[in-house]
Amino acid sequence: MKKIIFIFLCLFVSNQFLCKGQADKKINGITRPQIISKKISKDEYTNLIAHKIDRKLDSLSTIKKIRSRFEFILENNKSIVLQDKGKEDVLTYRKYRYLSSLNKTISLFSKDGYENNELFLLNLQNGNRYKLLSTPYINKNGKMFFTFSNNIEIDYLSNKIELYLICSDNSIINLKSFDYEESAPVEVFWVAENELAIKILNYIDGNEILQCEKWEINF
């Protein structure tokens, strides 16, 4: 009897690990991409700059600020309001700015506050909001973008790269986040629809060493 119970427990535990592994492969039904990272030479990196994809974001003339506020009617007929408030030297101060749009549904805004600033994407259909590390850098087909932060001089701020997918329904999924502790990404750009070139500054034994990489993103 003890032997049967032991076998059952082993099967249960192994099944739990299997289920977790399967769940980790997907986010909201989207398969996580496999990212193949390859170290490249400085010369190879320089050559990739000629293939840099710098897709400009659009600006929608329909988005206008009226009486210190933006107001949008969502698909459920509810409204969302981005309202300026207060003066710059008070804690409640906030000022919104429209910067650009990834498409007709997803737009980029900034919020200036008292001693803090924020970048975020706003879905104009459902009101979903996505806080970003930086301006989004979108790929050639408009389906993926990355953001990155470089805070080498400030210990308590993060150094990271975040990769996002824009789904067919315009929802946004964070596919991967890469955190750097003793290093920081100093330059990142698209070189193909699913390829990134990255320059990383490493701190090794008190020395600053540049490392270049090429990432291939495979679904």
Backbone as a ProteinNet text record, in pm:
[ID]
protein_1_A
[PRIMARY]
MKKIIFIFLCLFVSNQFLCKGQADKKINGITRPQIISKKISKDEYTNLIAHKIDRKLDSLSTIKKIRSRFEFILENNKSIVLQDKGKEDVLTYRKYRYLSSLNKTISLFSKDGYENNELFLLNLQNGNRYKLLSTPYINKNGKMFFTFSNNIEIDYLSNKIELYLICSDNSIINLKSFDYEESAPVEVFWVAENELAIKILNYIDGNEILQCEKWEINF
[TERTIARY]
83.1	0	86.6	191.9	282.3	349.9	382.1	448.2	356.6	227.1	130.1	115.1	107.4	95.1	217.7	335.9	461	462.8	421.3	418.5	320.9	204.2	103	156.6	226.9	282.9	387	469.6	572.7	509.2	403.1	333.6	269	210	143.9	243.5	358	460.2	516.8	547.5	603.8	505	375	271.5	260.8	279.7	275.4	388.1	509.2	622	598.1	537.6	509.3	410.4	303.6	202.6	262.5	350	413.1	499.5	574.5	658.5	577.1	461.4	376.4	316.5	275.8	216.2	316.5	445	548.2	576.1	535.7	563.6	464.8	354.5	252	211.8	174.1	118	-10.2	-121.3	-251.2	-273.2	-229.8	-248.1	-142.1	-50.2	57.5	183.2	242.3	363.8	479.7	550.8	669.1	773.3	837.7	938.9	1068.2	1140.8	1276.2	1370.3	1453	1545.3	1686.8	1743.7	1879.7	1974.6	2062.6	2157.6	2295.9	2354.7	2485.9	2579	2696.5	2795.7	2857.3	2872.6	2932.3	3044.8	3130.7	3243.1	3195.5	3281.2	3247.4	3231.9	3314.4	3303.5	3170.6	3130	3000.4	2886.6	2898.8	2796.2	2789	2904.4	2909.8	2844.7	2868.7	2808.2	2655.7	2605.8	2460.8	2391.3	2466.3	2407.6	2351.5	2415.6	2367.8	2230.7	2193.9	2064.8	1964.2	1996	1909.8	1771.5	1668.9	1530.8	1480.7	1456.3	1411.4	1271.9	1173.1	1035.5	977.3	934.3	878.6	734.5	699.2	561.9	475.3	348.5	255.8	202.2	143	74.8	-67.8	-166	-306.1	-362.7	-414	-469.2	-599.2	-660.6	-788	-769.1	-644.4	-619.3	-581.1	-669.4	-646.5	-675.5	-600.7	-620.2	-710.8	-819	-915.2	-934.8	-912	-925.6	-846	-719.1	-623.2	-657.5	-726.1	-755.2	-777.2	-745.8	-779.1	-897.5	-993.2	-1107	-1134.2	-1151.6	-1174.4	-1297.3	-1381.9	-1499	-1458.5	-1471.9	-1430.4	-1539.5	-1506.3	-1602.6	-1723.7	-1711.2	-1826	-1906.2	-1875.6	-1942.2	-1905.4	-1814.7	-1762.5	-1651.1	-1613.8	-1508	-1389.1	-1273.7	-1153.5	-1096.8	-1056.8	-1011.3	-869.9	-783.2	-649.7	-651.3	-659.3	-681.8	-557.6	-509.6	-401.3	-450	-353.5	-393	-277.8	-310.8	-216.5	-101.6	-13.1	106.1	228.6	336.9	455.2	516.5	498.9	565.9	478.1	367.4	282.1	277.3	252.7	257.1	154	40.9	-67.2	-52.4	57.2	76.4	83.3	13.8	29.4	-7.1	66.9	42.7	61.5	-39.6	-36.2	0	75.3	110.3	87.9	31.9	21	147.9	213.9	341.6	331.1	267.5	258.1	167.1	154.4	68.3	136.4	117.9	169.5	78	-51.3	-151.3	-274.4	-387.9	-506.9	-570	-526.9	-586.2	-494.3	-364.2	-268	-186	-193.3	-122.1	-30.4	74	176.2	155.5	154.5	139	249.6	273	360.7	280.5	319.7	258.8	370.8	376.8	473.6	410.5	482	431.5	532.4	503.1	593.4	714.4	828.8	954.5	947	855.3	852.6	781.9	823.6	764.4	731.5	636.8	592.3	555.9	595	552.3	455.7	348.2	256.4	182.3	142.8	57.4	-86.3	-177.1	-319.4	-395.1	-471.3	-558.3	-687.4	-712.4	-825.6	-959.5	-956.2	-1081.1	-1131.4	-1037.4	-1080.1	-1023	-933.4	-879.3	-762.7	-716.6	-602.1	-477.4	-398.8	-282.3	-158.3	-46.7	76.1	192.4	246.6	359.2	486.4	568	686.9	814.3	925.7	1057.4	1104.6	1067.9	1117.5	1020.2	1055	981	982.1	870.4	870.1	937	1019.9	1086.4	1020.2	943.6	858.5	930	900.9	967.4	899.2	951.6	909.6	762.5	711.5	571.9	473.7	524.8	438.4	377.8	434.2	376.1	454.4	577.2	658.5	726.4	756.7	838.5	916.3	1021.6	1099	1112.8	1140.7	1180.4	1305.4	1383.8	1499.4	1535.3	1599.9	1642.4	1791.3	1856.3	2000	2022.6	2042.8	2060.3	2191.7	2298.4	2429.6	2470.9	2436.5	2482.1	2393.6	2276.3	2182	2156.1	2207.5	2205.1	2064.9	1972	1840.9	1744.6	1785.9	1702.7	1749.5	1659.4	1687.8	1756.4	1830.7	1886.2	1824.2	1740.7	1672.2	1624.2	1590.1	1525.5	1394.3	1286.6	1157.6	1104.9	1059.6	1011.3	860.7	787.1	640.8	587.4	469.2	396.9	263.7	230.5	98.7	11	-91.6	-178.3	-277.1	-345.5	-439.5	-555.5	-588.2	-696.1	-643.5	-514.2	-446.3	-418.8	-433.7	-383.8	-231.8	-165	-18.7	30.3	124.9	179.1	328.3	373	516	573.2	649.5	703	821.7	912.4	1034.5	1084.2	1143.4	1212.6	1352.9	1452	1591	1650.1	1687.5	1744.4	1896.3	1963.2	2109.5	2152.6	2246.4	2292.1	2426.3	2527.6	2660.4	2686.2	2580.4	2592.8	2467.1	2468.1	2352.5	2348.8	2229.7	2218.8	2234.9	2325.9	2348.9	2293.8	2271.3	2212	2140.6	2019.2	1940.1	1865.3	1866	1788.3	1752.7	1645	1601.9	1690.8	1726.2	1799.3	1719.2	1614	1521.6	1390.3	1292.7	1160	1163.9	1256.8	1264.7	1407.5	1489.6	1629	1667	1740.3	1787.1	1939	1997.5	2139.5	2149.1	2240.6	2247.1	2392.2	2416.4	2547.4	2530.7	2612.1	2600.1	2730.3	2718.2	2833.9	2845.3	2955.4	2978.9	3081.7	3061.6	3159.6	3226.9	3353.8	3427.8	3555.4	3564.3	3681.9	3713.6	3610.2	3628.5	3651.9	3653	3675.7	3545.3	3535.1	3418.3	3451	3372.6	3396.4	3268.4	3278.3	3162.7	3148.3	3025.6	2995	2882.3	2895.2	2793.2	2724.4	2594	2515.6	2414.1	2371.7	2261.1	2158.8	2034	1927.1	1834.7	1798.5	1698	1576.9	1460.2	1337.1	1252.1	1238.9	1166.9	1043.6	927.8	804.1	781.9
-120.9	0	126	123.9	239.4	261.8	148.8	158.2	223.8	187.8	245.1	395.1	433.4	576.3	653.2	594.1	658.5	681.5	577.3	589.1	698	701.5	803.2	944	961.5	1093.1	1134.7	1039.8	1069.8	1114.2	1041.2	1077.6	1214.6	1244.4	1373.2	1488.1	1471.8	1577.3	1599.9	1488.5	1503	1570	1538.2	1600.5	1749.7	1789.2	1931.4	2007.2	1947.7	2012.3	2021.3	1914.7	1914.9	2024.8	2036.1	2139.8	2279	2298.8	2429.2	2461.5	2360.1	2382.2	2418.4	2351.2	2382.2	2522.1	2559.9	2692.4	2803.2	2775.8	2877.6	2907.7	2816.4	2835.3	2930.2	2960.2	3044.1	3158.6	3270.6	3384.4	3421.8	3412.6	3445.9	3373.9	3247.6	3168.9	3191.7	3285.2	3314	3238.9	3164.1	3089.9	3186	3165.1	3248	3224.9	3330.7	3312.4	3255.6	3187.3	3145.7	3254.8	3305.1	3412	3356.7	3356.9	3306.5	3425.4	3426.8	3537.3	3494.1	3576.9	3545.1	3664.6	3640.5	3747.1	3775.2	3902.7	3942.3	4041.9	4058.8	4151.4	4295.5	4388.6	4530.2	4566.6	4503.9	4529.7	4478.5	4359.9	4305.4	4396.2	4445.7	4535.7	4663.8	4719	4841.3	4818.8	4701	4669.3	4659.8	4614.8	4602.3	4738.3	4840.7	4974.8	5019	4972.5	5006.5	4945.4	4842.2	4774.6	4813.3	4915.9	4958.8	4999.1	4944.4	4978.3	5080.6	5199.7	5308.2	5350.8	5273.4	5301.6	5414.1	5518.2	5633.9	5606.1	5655	5642.5	5751.8	5720.8	5815.9	5915.3	6021	6118.1	6133.6	6110.6	6117	6257.1	6316.8	6452.7	6454.5	6336.1	6329.1	6338.8	6320.9	6328.5	6472	6537.9	6678.2	6701.4	6791.5	6829.4	6952.2	6940.2	7050.8	7085.2	7211	7259.7	7173	7152.7	7082.8	6936	6874.1	6732.4	6660.9	6530.8	6441.4	6356.6	6337.3	6250.9	6157.5	6028.4	5928.3	5844.9	5820.6	5734.8	5593.1	5498.7	5361.2	5282.5	5159.2	5078.1	5037.9	5043.2	5012.5	5138.4	5247.1	5377.7	5450.6	5394.3	5467.2	5559.1	5655.5	5748.1	5738.1	5772.7	5781	5921.3	5981.2	6120.1	6128.8	6199.3	6233	6382.8	6418.2	6557.1	6615.5	6728.6	6801	6850.6	6865.1	6909.2	6981.7	7091.3	7159.3	7230	7282.9	7352.3	7264.6	7296.7	7211.2	7190.1	7281.3	7272	7210	7145.8	7081.4	6931	6853.6	6707.8	6650.3	6716.2	6663.1	6700.1	6768	6813.7	6696.6	6712	6618.7	6689.6	6656.7	6716.1	6606.3	6588	6483.7	6542.8	6463.4	6503.4	6383.7	6412.1	6309.5	6315.1	6199.4	6196.5	6139.4	6022.6	5957.3	5835.7	5760.5	5642.2	5525.9	5405.2	5285	5242.5	5265.1	5241.9	5326.3	5300.4	5383	5356.5	5248.5	5211.2	5238.2	5224.5	5234.2	5362.3	5447.1	5575.5	5592.1	5670.7	5693.8	5830.2	5829.9	5952.9	5961.9	6083.2	6103.3	6171.6	6143.5	6212.4	6271.2	6402.4	6470.6	6491.5	6451.5	6468.3	6540.7	6547.9	6614.1	6524	6561.6	6488	6347.6	6323.7	6194.6	6210.9	6127.6	6128.5	5985.3	5972.3	5838.8	5837.5	5729.2	5704.8	5587.4	5596.1	5482.5	5477.8	5356.1	5335.1	5324.5	5379.4	5373.9	5312.9	5206.5	5146.9	5228.8	5293.7	5385.9	5314.9	5182.2	5106	5059.6	5008.1	4951.3	5022.4	5119.4	5196.3	5132.3	5015.9	4951	5038.2	5037.6	5125.9	5041.7	5073.5	4995.7	5090.9	5082.6	5168.4	5117.5	5209.7	5173.7	5227.4	5160.7	5207.4	5326.1	5324.6	5426.9	5437.8	5521.7	5525.3	5385.8	5337.6	5205.3	5209.7	5109	5096.2	4978.8	5010.2	4910.3	4845.7	4717.1	4648.4	4678.7	4619.3	4656.1	4627.1	4512.9	4478.5	4532.7	4605	4669.2	4575.8	4453.8	4355.7	4339.1	4386.1	4377.7	4511.4	4536.8	4652.7	4623.6	4700.4	4686.4	4822.9	4820.6	4939.9	4902.3	5001.2	4968	5085.5	5052.7	5156.5	5142.5	5256.4	5261.6	5360.2	5305.8	5390.1	5355.9	5363.7	5323.4	5403.3	5529.9	5617.4	5612.2	5547.6	5547	5403.5	5365	5225.7	5169.5	5251.2	5197.3	5188.8	5237	5225.4	5107.5	5053.8	4929.8	4954.6	4852.8	4846.3	4723	4742.7	4626.4	4650.5	4540.5	4542.1	4466.3	4523	4454.4	4441.1	4320.3	4289.9	4265.1	4329.1	4322	4274	4213.3	4171.2	4245.5	4298.2	4358.3	4252.8	4207.9	4101.4	4156.1	4064.5	4104.4	4187.5	4169.9	4249.4	4377	4408.1	4527	4520.2	4402.2	4385.5	4374.2	4406.2	4407.4	4307.6	4223.4	4121.2	4144.1	4142.7	4149	4009	3990.2	3858.4	3821	3915.3	3887.9	4015.3	3998.9	4108.9	4061.4	4140.2	4105.2	4208.7	4164.3	4253.5	4241.2	4354.7	4357.9	4415.5	4347.4	4393.9	4466	4396.6	4457.7	4509.4	4534.1	4582.2	4660.3	4718.4	4797.7	4803.7	4794.6	4812.9	4960.9	4991.3	5131.5	5165.5	5062.2	5084.4	4956.6	4972.4	4858.5	4903.7	4820.7	4855.9	4730.4	4742.3	4634.2	4631.8	4510.6	4496.3	4411.2	4347.4	4270.1	4259.3	4195.3	4185	4119.3	4024.3	3951.8	3945.6	4045.5	4045.7	4181.2	4174.1	4293.9	4294.3	4412.5	4431.4	4508.7	4465.7	4523.1	4548.2	4665.6	4697.5	4708.9	4633.4	4625.7	4671.3	4753.2	4798.1	4712.3	4637.6	4550	4611.5	4587.8	4628.7	4503	4483.5	4364.4	4407.7	4372.8	4408.4	4557.6	4638.5	4783.1	4841.8	4757.4	4804.7	4804.9	4899.6	4906	4836.8	4734.3	4655.8	4649.6	4686.6	4681.8	4543.3	4497	4366.9	4385.5	4323.3	4335.6	4201.4	4206.6	4084.7	4104.3	3990.9	3988.9	3887.9	3930.7	3842.8	3806.2	3678.1	3630.6	3583.2	3634.6	3604.7	3508.9	3386.2	3282.5	3236	3239.4	3190.4	3043.9
0	0	0	85.2	91.7	-42.9	-108.4	-238.1	-341.3	-338	-432.3	-409.6	-280	-246.4	-293.7	-275.7	-316.6	-467.7	-543.3	-689.6	-732.9	-666	-697.6	-674.1	-560.1	-528.4	-631	-672.7	-773.1	-904.8	-944.8	-1068.3	-1057.6	-940.6	-918.5	-926.8	-857.6	-856	-995.1	-1066	-1200.1	-1294.2	-1276.6	-1359.2	-1331.7	-1202.9	-1168.7	-1236.9	-1237.3	-1304	-1454.3	-1512.1	-1654.7	-1690	-1610.9	-1635.5	-1624.3	-1524.8	-1507.2	-1628.4	-1675.9	-1792.3	-1914.6	-1931.5	-2044.8	-2031.7	-1909.3	-1887.8	-1913.1	-1876.2	-1893.1	-2039.6	-2130	-2271.1	-2337.9	-2269.8	-2330.4	-2239	-2300.9	-2228.7	-2301	-2230.4	-2290.9	-2424.1	-2429.5	-2551.1	-2656.8	-2633.3	-2728.4	-2685.3	-2776.7	-2745.3	-2722.1	-2612.6	-2585.3	-2695	-2741.5	-2845.3	-2788.1	-2872.5	-2837.3	-2886.9	-2798.9	-2836.5	-2839.5	-2958	-2977	-2975.3	-2876.1	-2859.3	-2907.7	-2990.6	-3046.3	-3028.5	-2970.2	-2957.5	-3093.9	-3125	-3252.1	-3226.4	-3324.9	-3310.6	-3328.1	-3288.3	-3304.6	-3452	-3537.5	-3681.4	-3736.5	-3691.3	-3734.9	-3689.3	-3567.4	-3513.7	-3597	-3629.9	-3711	-3847	-3905.6	-4035.4	-4025.7	-3910.4	-3892.7	-3886	-3847.7	-3838.4	-3973.8	-4082.1	-4216.9	-4245.2	-4169.2	-4188.8	-4080.6	-4006.1	-3895.8	-3945.8	-3880.3	-3914.3	-3813.2	-3861	-3773.4	-3817.8	-3777.1	-3819	-3734.1	-3800.7	-3730.6	-3687.9	-3570.9	-3523.9	-3585.7	-3603.8	-3665.3	-3562.4	-3613.6	-3528.4	-3580	-3492.7	-3533	-3508.7	-3614.5	-3602.4	-3522.5	-3505.7	-3432.4	-3281	-3234.3	-3089.9	-3054.2	-2983.9	-2948.6	-2801	-2744.3	-2604.5	-2599.9	-2526.3	-2515.1	-2368	-2334.7	-2197.3	-2098.7	-2132.9	-2044.9	-2021.2	-2117.7	-2099.2	-2232.1	-2229.1	-2339.6	-2294.9	-2384.7	-2352.3	-2469.4	-2437.9	-2541.3	-2506.3	-2606.5	-2589.3	-2629.1	-2536.9	-2559.5	-2631.2	-2671.8	-2746.4	-2662.2	-2529.6	-2442.5	-2407.6	-2480	-2463.7	-2334.5	-2256.8	-2141.8	-2190.5	-2109.6	-2150.5	-2055.7	-2109.5	-2027.3	-2044.5	-1934	-1935.4	-1878.4	-1949.4	-1899.9	-1871.8	-1745.9	-1704.7	-1638.4	-1689.6	-1622.7	-1487.1	-1394.7	-1260.9	-1192	-1123.7	-1035.5	-1104.8	-1020.2	-1067.2	-1044	-1114.6	-1115.1	-977.4	-886.3	-756.2	-647	-685	-584.6	-609.6	-502.6	-510.4	-606.3	-620.9	-705.1	-852.9	-887.1	-1025	-1123.4	-1235	-1346.1	-1476.4	-1581.1	-1713.3	-1817.9	-1899.9	-2002.3	-2138.1	-2215.1	-2351.3	-2444.4	-2560.3	-2664.7	-2747.6	-2765.3	-2835.6	-2976.4	-2990.1	-3120.8	-3108.9	-3219.2	-3219	-3289.1	-3234.1	-3298.7	-3413.2	-3394.8	-3499.2	-3463.2	-3525.6	-3500.4	-3364.2	-3298	-3169.1	-3050.8	-3070	-2959.6	-2972.5	-2871	-2874.8	-2754.6	-2774.6	-2672.5	-2607.4	-2474.4	-2396.8	-2292.1	-2246.4	-2131.2	-2021	-1897.8	-1783.7	-1699.4	-1694.1	-1608.9	-1472.6	-1368.2	-1233.2	-1146.8	-1019.3	-925.2	-903.2	-958.8	-948.5	-1007.7	-1099.8	-1169.5	-1303.1	-1398.4	-1531.6	-1571.6	-1660.7	-1699.9	-1847.2	-1915.6	-2052.8	-2050.7	-2128.4	-2132	-2264.8	-2301	-2417	-2370.1	-2448.2	-2415.3	-2532.6	-2502.9	-2603.3	-2608	-2719.9	-2730.2	-2748.7	-2760.4	-2770.3	-2634.3	-2551.9	-2422.8	-2300.8	-2322.3	-2211.1	-2139.2	-2185.4	-2121	-2134.1	-2028.2	-2019.2	-1991	-2058.9	-2046.1	-2018.4	-1899.9	-1862.8	-1930.2	-1981.4	-2057.9	-1993.9	-2027	-1982.4	-2065.6	-2193.6	-2286.4	-2403.6	-2498.8	-2624.7	-2686.6	-2739.5	-2803	-2940.3	-2966.7	-3096.7	-3168.2	-3271.9	-3336	-3455	-3478.3	-3588.4	-3721.6	-3827.4	-3962.8	-3990.2	-3940.4	-3969.8	-3866.5	-3767	-3668.2	-3565.9	-3552.4	-3460.5	-3330.4	-3327.7	-3205.6	-3180.1	-3053.6	-3020.3	-2892.6	-2873	-2749.4	-2683.8	-2555.2	-2480.8	-2402.6	-2363.3	-2279.4	-2190.1	-2078.8	-1984.3	-1957.8	-1945.7	-1920.9	-1807.1	-1688.4	-1569.2	-1499.5	-1575.1	-1525.3	-1402.6	-1399.5	-1291.7	-1167.4	-1178.1	-1065.4	-1022.3	-906.6	-862.3	-843.6	-793.7	-758.6	-877.9	-996.1	-1115.5	-1200.2	-1279.6	-1351.6	-1485.4	-1527.9	-1662.1	-1726.9	-1825.4	-1881.4	-2023.6	-2088.8	-2219.8	-2205.2	-2258.1	-2254.9	-2397.6	-2429.8	-2564.2	-2559.4	-2650.3	-2650.3	-2785	-2778.3	-2898.2	-2904.6	-3023	-3045.5	-3112.2	-3042.5	-3093.7	-3196.8	-3264.8	-3370.1	-3315.9	-3185.9	-3125.1	-3059.3	-3085.2	-3032.2	-2882.2	-2822.7	-2686.1	-2693.9	-2583.8	-2580.9	-2476.9	-2516.7	-2427.7	-2409.5	-2285.2	-2255.7	-2274.5	-2381	-2413.2	-2326.4	-2307	-2230.9	-2164	-2045.8	-1977.8	-1944.3	-1980.2	-1954.5	-1859.1	-1739.8	-1639.3	-1638.9	-1629.1	-1624.8	-1490.4	-1424	-1292.8	-1302.1	-1350.8	-1361.4	-1502.6	-1576	-1713.3	-1750.1	-1870	-1913.6	-2066	-2125.7	-2271.1	-2305.5	-2395.2	-2431.3	-2570	-2651.5	-2783.8	-2827.1	-2877.9	-2926.2	-3051.2	-3156.1	-3274.7	-3354.8	-3432.1	-3520.5	-3644.4	-3689	-3815.7	-3914.3	-3866.5	-3950	-3874.1	-3936.6	-3875.5	-3738.5	-3719.8	-3592.5	-3538.1	-3572.1	-3526.8	-3466.4	-3355.7	-3285.9	-3277.1	-3285	-3256.1	-3125.2	-3038.2	-2903.5	-2865	-2809.2	-2752.4	-2601.4	-2528.1	-2382.2	-2317.6	-2215.1	-2138.2	-2012.8	-2002.4	-1887.4	-1793.4	-1663.5	-1563	-1509.8	-1545.7	-1504.9	-1434	-1305.2	-1223.4	-1231.5	-1228.3	-1230.3	-1368.1	-1470.1	-1606.6	-1686.4	-1779.1	-1866.6	-1998.6	-2032.1	-2152.8	-2234.9	-2361.9	-2451.1	-2512.8	-2517.5	-2576.3	-2677.2	-2792.7	-2897.2	-2919	-2938.9	-2957.9	-3070	-3125.1	-3220.5	-3170.2	-3160.9	-3112.9	-3228.4	-3232.1	-3327.1	-3247.9	-3280.8	-3206.4	-3289.3	-3239.7	-3313.7	-3237.2	-3302.1	-3241.1	-3279.1
[MASK]
+++++++++++++++++++++++++++++++++++++++++++++++++++++++++++++++++++++++++++++++++++++++++++++++++++++++++++++++++++++++++++++++++++++++++++++++++++++++++++++++++++++++++++++++++++++++++++++++++++++++++++++++++++++++++++

